[in-house]
Amino acid sequence: MDNLSNADLIISRVAPPIIRNEHDRTFRGLATGARHAPCGRRSRLIMTIPPKFMRSLRRHLLGGISSLTAVSCSTDVLSARLGSTYGLDDQEVDSETYDHGHELGIEFFRASHGWRRPLVVFFPGGAWQRASGQVMYRTFARSLASRGLVVALPEYRTYPQVLFPSFLDDSAHAVAYAIRRAAALGADPDRVYLMGHSAGAYNAMMLGHDPGRLLAAGVPAGTIRGTVGISGPYTRARLRHWAVADVFAGRADEEIDLRHMIRPDAPPTLLLTGDADAVVPLEESRVLHDAIKARGGRVTLEVLPGVGHLDPVSSGPWLPTVDEVVGKSASFIRGIGRAAPAWPVAAWRFPAADAACPA
């Protein structure tokens, strides 16, 4: 037993998929099936975890710790504690309602000073069954805003209240509202970018590649400068998965699969995903990347080693995964801004914390 690797996890009471006996017979790999030691020999149960999985688990746990801290202290207090180091203490957050009929809110995150900054409309994930500004998305929005961006974080209706494509219509109206508010919030209405995580990435990509909904919401053609999708499901392979299939019930593949919406003149696209994502596999982003390339579109795929599904957004800017994702996204947006035409933008703020955490 003394030659176990650091990735070996000794399990005492729960039977794991891998067993190693005292004679050093090891069955490596996850979910390979349990093996029993020879009769009469004492065994110990051991699960062997690949290093890539362990890195993802460690990052996820750290992200969970920071999220719990944010829940108990509120994002405002968390920013006060860490803002001087990570640039979050000089921000304003505005909370508004962009659809009074459906009571849909939107939050704008921005630095206290600045003007004509790029506007990023960021759509939260949640399998189209939850789309409120959870703490982790608010913290992520603050991280983006610390890079000199104005970030809008809208809500949209979800299942079972609505089905596809109602949440896309909500998202389009949120973009239109953000653009109308841009100038008042120091954002440039001619530099608008769509971004999202998981289900939100799908929303962002669908609007970016299908301008019809944005036009119907009052957003002029050519307004969107670029799109960023983080760990998103884009093809029928995931959209027909049992966990979300009801959201798209009654719709043909041609209506929901993003590959059918690709236009060669669509704005540049950045796809970010982890190679340890067990919720939405890397293959989703890779397939979409190849499809956009095949149509003559502009797209970049960035694969993050050892990163799972929530890692890119579920930890604060002081942890490596979020910092990397925010950095790549901001560089992509500013890179487009230096060479591309201009478009509409927006920003907003949310309520201050009611109480501070005890010291």
N, C-alpha and C positions, 0 to 999 in steps of 0.2 A: 504493500500500500504506500510505501514511501516514495514511489516514483510517479505519483499522480501529478498531472499538470495543474497549473493555477486555475484552469477553467473547469476542473472537476468539482462538482458540488455533491457533498455527501448527504444523502437523504436518510433520515432516521426512521420515520414512521409511514411515509407515503411511498407506495410502490411506484418507482419511475419507469420510463421506457427502456432504461439501460441498466444492466446489472454487472458489477465486477466482483469476482470472488477473491478470496485471500491469496489465491495462486496467480493473481495478476492477469486473469482473463478479462479483457476489456472489450465491450461492444460499443463502439463510438457512433455518434450521430443521433439526432433527435427522432423520436417516434419510430424507432426501428423494431419495436416489439420487445417484451420482457424475456429474459433468459434466466434459467435457474441453474444454480451451482450443482455440481455432481453430488449425488446422495452421500450424506454423512459429513459433508464439508460445510463449515460455517461460512456464510456469505455476508457481505455488506452491499447495500444498494447505493449505486452511484449514478448520477445523471451527468453526462458529459456535455457541456455547453460550448458551442463554437465561440471563439473570441469575438467574431463580428456581432453575434447575438448579445454577448456580455457587454460590449461597448454600447449597443443600443439600449440595453436594460439599464445600464448605469446612467446614461443621459436621460432616459425617461424618468427614472426615480428622482434624479436631481431636479428635473423639470417639475415633477409632482410636488416636491418639497417647496420649490419657489412658488408654485401655484397655490398651495395651501397657505403659505405665508401671505400671499396676496389676498386670499379670501379672508383671512382673519384680520388683516391690517388695512385692507383696501388698497387699490393700486395707487391712490394718491399718497398714502403714508409710505408705501414701499418706495415710491419715487423720491419722497423726501429723504428716506434713509440712504438711497443709493444714487440719487440724481446727480450729486456733485461729481461723481466719478464717471457716470455713464450718460450724462447730458440730458437727464429726464426732469431736472428740477426747474427748468426754465420753459415750461410748456403750459398751454391753455387747452382745456377740453370743453367743448360745447355740446350739449344734448338738445336735440330738436326733434320734431315730428315731421316727416315728409309725406305721410299719407294718413290724414286724420280719419278717413273713412274706415281704414283697417287698423288704425292705431299703431303704425309702424314708425319706429324711431331711427334716428341716425346720429352718430357721434362724430365730432371732428377733433382731431388731435393735431396740434401745431406748436411750434416754438413761439414764444411770446413776441419775438421780433423777426421781421422779414417780410418780403413781399414778392409777388410774381413767382412763387415757388411751385414746383410740380404738384399736381393733385393726384393722389392715389385713392381710388375707391376699392376698399378691401372687403370681400364677401366672406363671412365666417362659414365654417363647415358644420357638419352635424347630420349627415345622411339625409338632408332635406326634411328632417324630422325635428330639428332644433336649429335656430339661426339667430339667437340673441347674442349680444356682445359679452360672451363669457370672459372671465378675468384673463385667461391666457391670451385671448385675441385683443383685449384692451392693452395688455402689456406689450404684445407684439406691435400693435399700432403705435404705441409710444416709442418703441425702438425705431420704427421706420421714421417717425416724426423727428427723432433726434438726429437723423441724417439730412435734415433740411427739406423734408417733404411735408405737405399737408395731407393728412390721412382721414378719409371718411370711412366709418364702420357702420353700415346699415343693417337693419333687420329685414327679413322677408318672410312671407307666409310659408308654412310648411305642411307636410302631410301629418294627420289626415284632414286638416282644414281645407287644403287644396291639393291638386295634382299638377303634374307637368302640363302646360308651361307657365302656370300662374306665378310661380316664384321667379321666373325669368322676367315676366312683365313687371313685378315688383322691383326687381334689381335694376331694370332699365329706368324706371321712374326715380329710383334712388340716385342713379347717375345724373339724370336731368336736374334733380333738386340740388345736388352737390355743385353742379356747374353754375346754377343760378346764384349760389351763395359764395362762389369762389372769390370774387373780388373783395367782398367784405371780410374775408378771413385771410387775406394775404396770399391767396393762391392764384395761379395763372389759368384762366379759363381756356387758354389755348394749349395747355400741356396737361392732358388728362390720361391717366393710365388705369387699367383694370387689373385687379389682383385678387387671388383667393386661395383658400386652403381646402383640400378635400372636395366636398360638394360645392363649396364656394369657388373653387378653381374651375369647376365645370361651368358655373354661372358666368364667371368672367370670360372664359374662352368662348362660350356660346354667344355672348353679346359682342365680343370682339370680332368673331367670324361671321355673324349674322346681323348686319346693321339694321335690318328691318324693324326689330323691336325698339332699338334706340331711336330710330327715325320717328316711330309712332309715339314715343314718349317725349319728342321734341328736341332730341339731340341731333344736331346737324351732321351730315355725312362727313367723314374725315376728321372727326373730333378726337377719336381715340388714337393715341400715339403708340401704345404698346400694351401687351398683356403679359401677366406673370401667373403661372399656375404652379401651385405647390402640392404635391402628392395627390393629384386629382384623378378621378375616374372619368374617362372620356369615351369609352367604346361600349358596345352592347355587352361585351364580356362581363363588365362590372355592373352596368346599368340594369341588367336582367338578373343580377344576383338576388336571392330570395330576400335579403335584408332590405332592399330598396325597390324590388320589382313592382310593388303596388303603387309606388310614386309615379311610375311611367305606364300604368295599366292602360290598355286600349290604344297605345301609340305604336306606330310602325318603327322599325329600326332606323329608317331613313329620316325620321323626325327627331330622334334622340341621340343617335350616334354622331359625335362631333366630326368624324371623318367625312360625313356627307355635307358639312357646312363650310369646309375649308375653301378659302378664296386666295388666289395668288397675290391679290392686292391688299390682303389683310395686314394690319399693323404687325410689327415684329413681335415675336413671342419668345419668352424665356420659360422653360420647364425645369422645375427643381423637384427632385425626389430622392429618397433614400433607397439603398440597395438592401436594407433590412426591413422594409415595410411589409408587414404581414396583412394589412387591411386592404390597401390598394397596391398591387405589385408594381414594381419598376416597369414591367412590360407595357402597362397602360401609357406611360409617358413616352416610352420608346416607340410604340406603334404610332402614336400621334405625331411625334417628331418626324418619323419616316414619311408619314402621309403628307405632312405640310411640305417637307422637302420635295416630295414627288410632284406636288402641285406648283412648285416654283416659289413657295413662300419663304419667309425669313424666320428661322427658328434656331434656338440654342437649347441643348439639353445638358443639364448639370446633374450628375449623379453624386450623391453624398454618401461616402463609405460608412457603413455601420449605423446608419440613421433609419429610425422607424417612422411610423405614420405621424405621431404627434410631436416628435422631437423638434421639427423645424419651428413650431409655434408655441410649445407648451412650457418653455422656460424663459427666464429673463434675459436681457441683453448681455448680462455678465457671464453667461454660459456659452460654450463654443458653437453649438449648432445654430442657435438663433442668431448669434452675431455673424456667422458665416452666411446664413440665408439673407439676413437684412443687408449685409454688405454686398452680396452678389446682386440682389434686387435693386438696391440704390445705384450701383454702378451701371447696371443695365438701363435703368430709367434715365440717368444723367447722360449716358452715352448716346441714347436716342435723342435726347433734348438738344445736344450740341449739333446734330446733323439733320434733324427732321423738322417738318412744318409744325405750326402751333395749333392748339385745340383748347376746349373749355375745362374748367376745374372747380373744386370746392373744398370746404373745411368746416369743422365744428367743435363744440366743447361739451363736457359732461360734468354732473354735479360734484362738488367737492366732498371729501370724506366727512362723515358726521362725527367720527371719533378717531382718536389716534391710538395706536397700540401702546401698551405700557412699555416703559423702557426695559 
